[in-house]
Amino acid sequence: MEQLKTYRRVLTIAGSDSGGGAGIQADLKTIAANGCYGMSVITALTAQNTLGVTGIHAVPVAFVAAQIEAVLADIGADAIKIGMLFSPELIRTVADSLRKFEVHAVVLDPVMVAQSGDKLLQDEAIEALKQHLIPLAHLITPNLPEASVLLGREIASAATIKQAAVDLAALGCANVLIKGGHLETGDSDDCLYLGAEQRMVTLPGERIATRNNHGTGCTLSSAIASFIARGETTENAVRLAKDYITGAIRAGAGYSIGHGHGPVHHFFRFF
């Protein structure tokens, strides 16, 4: 009897972006584009487009838990990407579910502010994130403003990023990727701290002139989760994901969609 093939399975737990550029929609596009089977747990609905967020409707916490239970009890996951979690109750519930199913390959993108500047995370949720979810993460992927919020001090220069990565790892996560896109210098290098090896890796970043940069954080973290699901090491997964997001941004720069920050081109390798 012929052996059936298996999918590399990636679950995204995040908010829905009605404009399709970020959140669950960007995650599923990214997961598919990188050769994995995507599943979703929706934590919040946003009324959103390229100009910004006009409304957020939180999904009841018990129903988020039911979605996670439905997926992991039957299909399982080789990696999980976590994005927008709106409240402390939701963060604790997701953490409880991860422990119940003994999930370890978790990529946590601590989404706090949308590209438009709209706030996506309640203040009291930040402490819950640090206490309950970050210690369960294999990798967290904050940008500079998010790293600053988590550490309670400004991280705004290349000189402060490396120490910030070490300090974030001390919160209990295995590895830390601080994204340098908000650096005011000409480059946008990222800093990857591999906790088990206590090793720092600087990943050069190409700054591409485009307004189509909506959903870049969601896309990068989902790509990393996809490559981890495919068996890559953490460092290789991050490098491959950076190559992917750079290509997606470069290709997306040639398109016009909406009147604000448009999306990257998730399927640039296909069309």
Secondary structure, 3 states (H helix, E strand, C coil): CCCCCCCCEEEEEEEEECCCCCHHHHHHHHHHHCCCEEEEEEEEEEEEECCEEEEEEECCHHHHHHHHHHHHHHCCCCEEEECCCCCHHHHHHHHHHHHHCCCCCEEECCCCECCCCCECCCHHHHHHHHHHHHHHCCEECCEHHHHHHHHCCCCCCHHHHHHHHHHHHCCCCCEEEEECCCCCCCCCCEEEEECCCCEEEEECCCCCCCCCCECHHHHHHHHHHHHHHCCCCHHHHHHHHHHHHHHHHHHHCCCCCCCCCCECCCCCCCC
